[in-house]
Amino acid sequence: MPVTSNLVDRRDLALRLWLMQAITVVVFSSLAISFWYFQIVQHARFQEMAENNHQRTLALRAPRGVLFDRYGKVLVENRYAFNISLVREQTKDIPRTVQFLAGISGADEETLREIVDRHRDEPAYRPIVLIEDATLAQVAAVRAHKLELPEIDIEEVPTRHYPSESFAAHLFGYVGEVTDAQLARADYRGIHPGTIVGQSGIEHVYNKRLMGRDGARQVVVNSTGREIVTIGEIQPTEGHRLQLTLDSDLQRAAEEGFKATGFAGAAVILDPRNGEVLTFLSLPAYDPNAFTGGIDRVTWGQLNTDKLRPLQNRAIQGRYSPGSTFKVVVATAALQEGVITPSFRVHCSGGAFFYGRYFQCHLKRGHGSLDLRHAIEQSCNVYFYTVGNMVGIDRLHRWATALGLGVKSGIDLPNEVEGLMPSSAWKKAKKGEKWYAGETISVSIGQGQVSVTPIQLAMTIATVANGGTRFTPHLLKAYDDGGGWKPVPAPPPQSIFRFKAGALEALRDGLWLVVNGFGTGGRGRIEGRDVCAKTGTAQVISLQGGKEAAGRTDKDLRDHGWFVFFAPRDNPQIAGVVFAEHAEHGYLAAPIAKHVMMTYFAKKEGKPLPEFPTPPRPAQVVAAAGAVQ
């Protein structure tokens, strides 16, 4: 028995030793593999984590460049605001942090969670801005709970500040956080998520100039994330300062005029000598300041569902029939093609037959016998039906294009649309049908299939004013990159032609009579300024059964009103268009243009700037209306 017992004990001992050896080998092998994995394979990752546990690099946002008007007046600048950010590496319970922050700040918890989710793939040490442009109450609340929220930082950053209300909103545009779609584009290479970039208007077109270069501050932090000492700092570089061609006083005059009359619409006013944009507006607009801190869902939803479409830039995106303003194009084409001379006469008895259909003039009793000058003055439809029919659609198309209709203006603003100047080739390509001569009759008075944007009509009247040079409208005049102001060369003209002998004088005479004779533009008259202009009424819906076909609708079906102008007649210095949406008659847009011109001349001569007169009551307007073209 003793021998057997000793033998069993020896076997048990050997087994135990073998198990211990195996376990030891497995443990040390695991340690060796782990050391290899963490020290070799994951070396870069853990080195970065180790460094960021002790050092942290904080971005210092560069102020965007300041915008000035043509005379050096500040238009858009920066102010300092507070951002509340989350540093994820300092917390193990992000949902709790977000919930706590929402509770003390009043921010929407779901929105904060969405922001965190959107930046989840970024490095954990990079702060995520949860609340931009925080209120003083929010900042105070976070500071009061700093011990409970060591992972929440408060940073003072430069933030865009625009003029009050919606002043020149569609021109300036707005800024916002760079989108994923933008980050995927080559021209946004080097821009990090969370960066504030221009999203519309000048802010978008000249974003690279305006952005500047961010700086950085490197700090040492302890285990709780508290800063111990700053070990290095690179100051941010402000973006380029830009001087625009805009005249802020003329811009304000136009906006005052629209506000006083209550119209929505657009205005584009140019220097016809070089294409510089003096005034640019689209109404209704929005407040760009609402975007600087990240626009909330409710406000964004309201802007997108508003039936008045405040986000649409009517000046370059709204397409409308030009109405009787198109008669300037018809007259130009007829004179340049040699189809008529200024003395060519047509008898108007209130309407005329063309291709078996009777086309009415706006004056039912007729205008009698008229030459070109007085046909422009009286805006006689029959005269221009006749002349347009003689010219034909393709020659009208050629000259309308030369004057800037149906093509993009090329202005330095985003998302411009083309209008439409029809031709026989266009209809064949678009609809597979031939152009019928009878269609030209409607086009001849700016109806039918022709559609234009306000900026295109501004180009047209400026080109007529200066004698045949179509300049590209532009907004950037000069820039300062830190080395002083440098002028920006104007874009080259898009087309140049010379008016035939006597043609330009006849056009100017007719347009002068519109305002200073017995035409429809008398509301634009300025004593001693020789204002030339043309009114236009653009149908929103056909007069013949259109409203009946539309049935009951909440859409405004009243006609639009145009007023194109330049002054003075023989040496034009200012030209442009005022478009009054649903104003019914073009002459109701004239007082707005008049106020801008009076402001221009008063400023030029050093006189006090005028105030916009109180508009007449509706009954007075109707009584004084007269003709409607």
C-alpha positions in Angstrom: 0.0 0.0 0.0 2.6 2.5 0.8 4.4 1.9 -2.5 1.2 2.3 -4.4 0.3 5.5 -2.5 3.7 7.1 -3.2 3.4 6.3 -6.9 0.0 8.0 -7.0 1.4 11.1 -5.2 4.3 11.3 -7.7 1.9 11.2 -10.7 -0.3 13.9 -9.2 2.7 16.1 -8.5 4.0 15.6 -12.1 0.5 16.5 -13.5 0.3 19.6 -11.3 3.8 20.7 -12.4 2.9 20.2 -16.0 -0.3 22.3 -15.6 1.6 25.0 -13.9 4.2 25.1 -16.7 1.5 25.2 -19.4 -0.4 28.0 -17.6 2.9 29.9 -17.2 3.7 29.5 -20.9 0.2 30.6 -21.9 0.3 33.7 -19.6 3.7 34.8 -20.7 2.9 34.1 -24.4 -0.3 36.3 -24.0 1.7 39.0 -22.3 4.3 38.9 -25.1 1.6 39.1 -27.8 -0.1 41.9 -26.0 3.1 43.9 -25.6 3.8 43.4 -29.3 0.3 44.5 -30.3 0.1 47.5 -28.0 3.7 48.7 -28.4 4.2 47.9 -32.1 0.9 47.6 -33.9 -0.9 50.3 -31.9 2.1 52.4 -31.2 1.0 55.5 -33.1 -2.5 55.5 -31.6 -1.4 55.2 -28.0 1.4 57.7 -28.5 -1.2 60.2 -29.7 -3.5 59.3 -26.8 -0.6 59.7 -24.3 0.3 63.1 -25.7 -3.2 64.3 -25.6 -3.6 63.1 -22.1 -1.1 65.8 -21.1 -1.1 68.3 -24.0 -4.1 69.6 -25.9 -4.1 71.8 -29.0 -7.0 74.3 -29.1 -8.0 75.9 -32.3 -8.2 79.7 -32.4 -10.8 80.7 -35.0 -9.7 83.4 -37.4 -12.1 86.3 -37.8 -13.6 86.6 -41.2 -12.7 89.6 -43.3 -14.7 92.7 -42.9 -16.9 93.9 -45.7 -17.0 97.6 -46.7 -19.1 99.6 -49.1 -17.6 101.6 -52.0 -16.9 104.6 -49.7 -15.3 102.6 -46.8 -18.4 102.3 -44.6 -18.4 99.0 -42.6 -21.2 96.7 -43.8 -20.4 93.3 -42.2 -18.0 92.8 -39.3 -17.3 90.4 -36.4 -18.3 90.3 -32.8 -17.1 88.0 -30.1 -19.4 85.3 -28.8 -19.2 82.2 -26.6 -19.3 78.6 -27.8 -20.0 75.8 -25.4 -18.1 72.6 -26.4 -17.8 69.0 -25.4 -14.4 67.2 -25.1 -15.4 63.5 -25.3 -12.1 62.1 -24.0 -12.8 63.7 -20.6 -16.1 61.9 -20.0 -17.2 58.2 -19.9 -20.9 59.0 -20.0 -21.7 61.3 -23.0 -25.5 60.8 -22.7 -25.4 61.9 -19.1 -23.3 64.9 -20.0 -25.6 65.9 -22.8 -28.7 65.5 -20.6 -27.2 67.5 -17.8 -26.1 70.3 -20.2 -29.5 70.5 -21.8 -31.1 70.7 -18.4 -29.0 73.7 -17.1 -28.8 75.6 -20.4 -32.3 75.2 -21.8 -31.0 73.8 -25.1 -32.9 71.0 -26.9 -31.4 67.7 -25.8 -32.3 65.9 -29.0 -30.5 68.6 -31.0 -27.4 68.3 -28.8 -27.4 64.5 -29.3 -27.6 64.9 -33.1 -24.6 67.2 -33.0 -22.6 64.6 -31.1 -23.6 61.9 -33.5 -22.6 63.9 -36.5 -19.1 64.3 -35.1 -18.7 60.8 -33.7 -16.0 59.8 -36.2 -13.7 62.7 -35.3 -10.8 62.3 -32.8 -12.1 62.2 -29.2 -9.7 65.0 -28.1 -11.2 67.4 -30.7 -13.9 69.6 -29.0 -17.4 69.4 -30.5 -19.3 72.7 -30.4 -22.7 72.0 -28.9 -24.0 75.5 -28.4 -22.8 78.3 -30.7 -23.3 81.9 -29.7 -24.4 80.9 -26.2 -26.3 83.5 -24.1 -24.8 85.0 -21.0 -27.3 83.0 -18.9 -26.1 79.7 -20.6 -22.5 80.6 -20.0 -23.2 81.4 -16.4 -25.1 78.2 -15.9 -22.2 76.1 -17.3 -19.6 77.9 -15.2 -21.7 77.4 -12.1 -21.6 73.6 -12.7 -17.9 73.4 -13.8 -17.0 70.8 -11.2 -19.8 68.6 -12.4 -19.0 69.2 -16.1 -15.2 69.2 -16.4 -15.6 67.9 -20.0 -17.5 71.1 -21.1 -15.4 74.0 -22.3 -16.4 77.6 -22.9 -14.6 79.4 -25.7 -14.8 83.0 -26.9 -14.8 83.1 -30.7 -15.3 85.7 -33.4 -18.8 85.5 -34.9 -20.2 87.2 -38.0 -22.3 90.3 -37.4 -24.6 91.7 -40.1 -26.5 95.0 -40.2 -29.9 95.1 -38.5 -32.9 93.4 -39.9 -32.5 92.1 -43.5 -30.4 94.9 -45.0 -28.8 93.5 -48.3 -29.3 90.0 -47.0 -29.3 88.2 -50.3 -26.2 90.1 -51.3 -24.2 89.3 -48.2 -25.6 85.8 -47.8 -24.9 84.0 -44.5 -22.3 81.7 -42.9 -22.7 78.3 -41.3 -20.9 75.1 -40.4 -19.4 73.3 -43.4 -21.6 70.5 -44.6 -20.6 66.9 -45.4 -21.3 67.5 -49.0 -18.9 70.5 -49.1 -16.2 68.5 -47.3 -16.3 65.9 -50.1 -15.5 68.6 -52.7 -12.0 69.3 -53.9 -12.3 73.1 -53.3 -12.9 72.5 -49.6 -9.8 70.3 -49.1 -8.0 71.2 -45.8 -11.2 72.4 -44.1 -12.1 70.5 -41.0 -15.6 69.5 -39.8 -17.1 72.2 -37.7 -15.4 75.0 -39.6 -17.6 78.1 -40.4 -17.8 78.8 -44.1 -19.9 81.1 -46.3 -23.1 79.3 -47.4 -24.7 82.0 -49.6 -24.1 85.4 -51.3 -20.8 87.2 -51.1 -19.9 85.1 -48.1 -20.0 82.0 -50.3 -18.4 83.3 -53.5 -15.4 84.9 -51.7 -15.2 82.4 -48.9 -11.5 81.6 -49.4 -10.6 85.3 -49.2 -12.8 85.9 -46.2 -11.9 82.9 -44.1 -8.4 83.7 -43.0 -6.1 81.2 -41.2 -7.0 79.7 -37.9 -4.4 79.9 -35.1 -3.7 77.3 -32.3 -2.9 77.3 -28.6 -1.1 74.3 -27.1 -1.8 73.8 -23.4 -0.8 71.2 -20.7 -3.8 69.7 -18.9 -4.2 67.5 -15.9 -6.1 64.3 -15.6 -9.4 66.1 -15.2 -8.8 68.3 -18.3 -8.0 71.5 -16.5 -5.5 73.7 -18.2 -2.2 74.0 -16.3 -0.1 76.1 -18.6 0.1 77.4 -22.1 3.2 76.1 -23.9 2.7 77.7 -27.3 0.4 79.9 -29.3 0.0 80.8 -33.0 -2.3 83.8 -33.5 -5.0 83.5 -36.1 -4.8 85.6 -39.3 -7.9 87.6 -40.2 -9.4 87.0 -43.6 -9.1 89.6 -46.4 -11.0 92.7 -46.1 -13.2 93.3 -49.1 -14.5 96.6 -50.5 -17.7 96.1 -52.5 -19.1 98.3 -55.2 -22.3 98.7 -53.2 -23.4 102.2 -52.1 -25.0 101.6 -48.7 -26.9 104.9 -48.9 -28.5 103.9 -52.2 -29.2 100.4 -50.8 -30.9 101.9 -47.8 -32.9 104.2 -50.0 -34.2 101.3 -52.1 -35.1 99.3 -49.0 -36.9 102.3 -47.5 -38.9 102.7 -50.7 -40.0 99.0 -50.7 -40.9 99.2 -47.0 -42.9 102.3 -47.5 -44.9 101.0 -50.4 -45.3 97.5 -49.0 -44.2 95.7 -52.1 -42.1 92.5 -52.3 -39.7 92.4 -55.3 -36.2 93.2 -56.3 -34.0 96.1 -57.4 -30.6 96.1 -59.2 -29.0 99.4 -59.9 -25.7 99.7 -61.8 -23.2 102.2 -62.9 -23.7 101.9 -66.7 -20.2 103.1 -67.4 -18.5 100.0 -65.9 -21.1 97.5 -64.5 -20.5 98.1 -60.9 -23.5 97.2 -58.7 -24.6 100.1 -56.6 -27.8 98.6 -55.2 -28.9 95.0 -55.0 -31.9 93.7 -53.1 -34.5 91.1 -53.0 -37.6 91.2 -50.7 -38.8 89.7 -48.6 -35.5 88.6 -47.1 -34.2 87.0 -43.9 -31.9 88.0 -41.0 -28.4 86.6 -41.7 -27.6 86.9 -38.0 -30.0 84.0 -37.4 -27.5 81.7 -39.1 -24.3 82.7 -37.4 -24.9 80.6 -34.3 -26.5 77.7 -36.1 -30.1 78.3 -37.1 -32.7 76.4 -35.1 -35.2 74.0 -36.7 -38.2 76.2 -36.1 -36.7 79.3 -37.8 -35.3 77.2 -40.7 -38.7 75.5 -41.2 -40.5 78.8 -41.2 -38.2 80.2 -43.8 -38.6 77.2 -46.1 -42.4 77.0 -45.8 -43.1 80.8 -46.0 -45.3 81.3 -49.1 -43.5 84.6 -49.8 -40.2 82.6 -50.3 -37.8 84.9 -48.3 -34.8 82.6 -49.2 -35.3 83.1 -52.9 -33.0 85.7 -54.4 -35.5 87.3 -56.8 -33.0 89.5 -58.4 -31.1 86.6 -60.0 -33.5 83.7 -59.5 -36.9 85.1 -60.1 -38.1 84.7 -63.8 -40.9 86.9 -64.9 -42.4 88.3 -68.1 -40.8 91.6 -68.9 -44.0 93.2 -70.1 -43.7 96.5 -71.9 -40.1 97.0 -70.9 -39.3 94.5 -73.7 -40.4 97.2 -76.2 -37.0 98.7 -75.7 -35.5 95.5 -77.1 -37.9 95.4 -80.0 -37.1 99.0 -80.9 -33.4 98.3 -80.7 -33.6 95.2 -82.9 -35.7 97.0 -85.5 -33.4 100.0 -85.7 -30.2 98.0 -85.8 -31.6 95.6 -88.4 -32.7 98.5 -90.6 -36.3 97.3 -90.5 -37.5 100.8 -89.5 -36.3 104.3 -89.0 -37.2 106.5 -86.0 -39.8 108.2 -88.2 -41.6 104.9 -89.1 -45.3 105.4 -88.3 -48.1 103.0 -87.4 -51.8 103.8 -86.9 -53.4 102.4 -83.7 -57.1 102.2 -83.5 -57.2 100.2 -80.3 -56.1 96.9 -81.8 -55.1 95.0 -85.0 -55.4 91.7 -86.7 -52.4 89.4 -87.1 -52.7 86.0 -88.6 -56.4 85.8 -88.2 -56.4 86.9 -84.5 -57.3 90.3 -83.1 -54.7 91.7 -80.7 -55.8 94.6 -78.4 -53.9 97.7 -77.4 -54.1 98.7 -73.8 -55.8 101.9 -74.8 -59.1 100.7 -76.3 -59.8 104.0 -78.2 -56.4 103.8 -79.8 -53.4 106.1 -80.0 -53.8 107.2 -83.6 -50.7 107.6 -85.8 -47.4 107.3 -83.9 -43.7 107.4 -84.8 -41.1 105.4 -82.7 -40.5 108.1 -80.1 -44.1 108.6 -79.3 -44.9 104.8 -79.5 -42.3 104.3 -76.7 -43.8 107.3 -74.8 -47.4 105.9 -75.0 -46.3 102.3 -74.9 -48.5 101.5 -77.8 -49.0 97.7 -78.2 -50.2 97.9 -81.8 -47.0 99.7 -82.9 -44.8 97.1 -81.3 -47.0 94.2 -82.5 -46.3 95.6 -86.0 -42.6 96.2 -85.6 -42.0 92.9 -83.8 -43.8 91.0 -86.6 -41.5 92.8 -89.1 -38.3 91.9 -87.2 -39.2 88.2 -86.6 -38.4 86.0 -83.6 -34.9 85.0 -84.5 -33.6 88.6 -85.0 -35.4 89.6 -81.8 -33.6 86.7 -80.1 -30.2 87.9 -81.4 -30.6 91.4 -80.2 -32.3 90.5 -76.9 -29.3 88.2 -76.2 -26.8 91.0 -77.1 -28.6 93.2 -74.6 -28.4 90.6 -71.8 -31.8 88.8 -71.9 -32.1 85.0 -71.7 -28.5 84.6 -70.6 -26.8 84.7 -67.1 -25.4 88.1 -66.2 -22.3 86.6 -64.7 -22.6 88.6 -61.4 -20.4 87.3 -58.7 -23.2 85.7 -56.7 -24.1 82.0 -56.6 -27.1 80.2 -58.1 -28.1 82.6 -60.8 -30.6 81.2 -63.3 -31.1 81.9 -66.9 -34.2 83.5 -68.3 -35.7 82.5 -71.6 -35.6 84.4 -74.9 -37.3 82.1 -77.4 -36.3 81.4 -81.0 -37.3 79.1 -83.7 -34.3 76.8 -83.0 -35.2 76.8 -79.3 -38.8 75.7 -79.9 -37.7 73.0 -82.3 -35.1 71.6 -79.9 -37.4 71.9 -76.8 -40.8 70.9 -78.2 -40.1 69.5 -81.6 -42.4 72.1 -83.2 -41.9 75.0 -85.6 -42.2 78.5 -84.4 -45.4 80.2 -85.6 -45.3 83.8 -86.6 -48.4 84.6 -84.5 -46.4 83.7 -81.4 -44.0 86.6 -82.1 -46.9 89.1 -81.6 -47.2 88.3 -77.9 -43.4 88.2 -77.5 -43.2 91.7 -79.0 -44.8 93.3 -76.0 -42.9 91.1 -73.5 -45.5 88.4 -72.9 -45.7 84.8 -74.2 -42.8 82.6 -73.6 -40.2 85.3 -72.9 -39.0 85.4 -69.3 -36.3 87.4 -67.6 -34.7 88.0 -64.2 -34.5 91.6 -62.8 -30.7 91.7 -63.2 -31.0 90.9 -66.9 -33.3 93.8 -67.4 -30.9 96.0 -65.4 -28.1 94.9 -67.9 -30.4 95.7 -70.8 -31.3 99.2 -69.8 -27.6 99.9 -68.8 -26.4 98.7 -72.2 -28.9 101.0 -74.0 -27.9 103.9 -71.7 -24.1 103.6 -72.4 -24.5 103.2 -76.1 -24.1 99.4 -76.7 -21.5 98.0 -74.2 -22.9 95.1 -72.1 -20.8 95.1 -68.9 -20.8 92.1 -66.5 -22.4 93.3 -63.2 -19.9 92.8 -60.4 -19.7 93.5 -56.7 -16.0 93.2 -55.7 -14.1 96.5 -56.0 -10.9 96.0 -54.0 -9.4 93.7 -51.3 -6.8 94.1 -48.5 -4.8 91.0 -47.6 -2.8 92.9 -45.0 -0.6 94.8 -47.4 -3.0 97.6 -48.3 -5.9 97.9 -50.6 -5.6 96.4 -54.1 -8.1 97.2 -56.8 -9.8 94.3 -58.5 -10.0 94.7 -62.3 -13.5 94.8 -63.7 -14.6 91.8 -65.9 -14.3 92.5 -69.6 -17.5 93.5 -71.5 -19.6 90.6 -72.7 -20.7 92.3 -75.9 -20.2 95.6 -77.7 -22.1 97.1 -80.6 -22.6 100.5 -82.0 -26.0 102.0 -82.5 -26.8 103.2 -86.1 -26.9 106.9 -86.7 -29.9 108.4 -85.0 -31.0 105.2 -83.3 -29.7 105.8 -79.8 -31.0 109.4 -79.9 -34.4 108.2 -80.8 -34.5 105.6 -78.0 -33.3 108.1 -75.5 -35.9 110.6 -76.7 -38.7 108.1 -76.4 -37.6 107.0 -72.9 -37.3 110.6 -71.8 -40.9 111.3 -72.9 -42.1 108.3 -70.8 -41.1 110.2 -67.7 -41.2 113.9 -68.8 -43.9 113.9 -71.5 -47.3 112.2 -71.4 -46.0 108.6 -70.7 -46.6 106.3 -67.8 -43.4 107.0 -65.9 -44.2 110.5 -64.6 -43.7 109.3 -61.0 -40.0 109.0 -61.7 -39.6 112.6 -62.9 -36.8 114.6 -61.2 -36.6 118.2 -62.1 -33.3 119.0 -64.0 -32.1 115.3 -64.1 -33.5 114.2 -67.5 -34.6 110.8 -66.2 -35.3 108.2 -69.0 -37.4 105.1 -68.2 -39.9 102.5 -69.3 -42.6 101.0 -67.3 -43.9 97.5 -67.7 -46.9 95.4 -66.5 -46.2 91.7 -66.5 -49.2 89.3 -66.5 -49.1 86.6 -63.8 -52.0 84.8 -65.5 -53.7 85.1 -68.8 -56.4 87.8 -69.1 -58.5 85.6 -71.3 -60.0 83.0 -69.0 -56.8 82.6 -66.9 -58.4 83.4 -63.6 -61.4 81.3 -64.3 -59.2 78.4 -65.2 -57.1 78.8 -62.0 -60.3 78.5 -59.9 -60.1 79.2 -56.2 -56.5 79.7 -55.1 -54.6 81.5 -52.3 -52.0 82.6 -54.8 -51.7 86.3 -55.6 -52.7 86.7 -59.3 -52.2 90.4 -59.6 -49.8 91.6 -62.3 -46.2 92.5 -61.6 -44.8 96.0 -62.2 -41.5 97.0 -63.8 -39.6 100.3 -64.0 -36.3 100.4 -65.9 -34.5 103.7 -66.0 -31.3 105.7 -66.4 -30.2 109.2 -65.8 -29.1 111.7 -67.0 -30.3 111.2 -70.6 -27.1 112.2 -72.5 -24.5 111.2 -69.9 -25.9 108.3 -67.9 -24.3 107.7 -64.5 -26.9 105.5 -62.9 -29.2 102.8 -64.5 -31.3 99.9 -63.3 -34.5 98.2 -62.6 -37.1 98.1 -59.8 -39.4 95.1 -59.9 -42.5 95.4 -57.7 -44.2 92.0 -57.3 -48.0 92.0 -57.7 -48.0 95.8 -57.8 -50.4 95.6 -60.8 -48.8 98.5 -62.6 -45.2 99.4 -63.5 -45.6 103.1 -62.6 -46.1 102.2 -58.9 -42.4 101.0 -58.9 -41.3 104.4 -60.2 -41.2 106.3 -56.8 -38.7 103.7 -55.4 -36.4 104.3 -58.3 -36.9 108.0 -58.0 -35.9 108.0 -54.4 -32.7 106.1 -55.2 -31.8 108.5 -58.0 -32.5 111.5 -55.8 -30.3 110.0 -53.1 -27.5 109.4 -55.7 -27.5 113.0 -56.9 -27.9 114.5 -53.5 -24.9 112.5 -52.2 -22.9 113.4 -55.3 -23.5 117.1 -54.7 -23.0 117.0 -51.0 -26.7 117.8 -50.1 -28.8 116.2 -47.4 -30.1 112.8 -48.3 -33.9 112.9 -49.0 -36.5 111.0 -47.1 -39.0 108.8 -48.9 -42.3 110.6 -49.2 -45.4 109.1 -47.6 -47.1 107.0 -50.3 -50.6 108.1 -51.4 -53.6 106.2 -50.2 -54.9 103.4 -52.5 -57.9 105.6 -53.7 -55.5 108.4 -54.7 -53.3 105.9 -56.5 -56.2 104.6 -58.6 -57.4 108.1 -59.4 -54.0 109.2 -60.6 -53.3 106.0 -62.5 -54.0 106.9 -66.1 -52.6 104.3 -68.5 -51.5 100.9 -67.2 -48.5 99.9 -69.3 
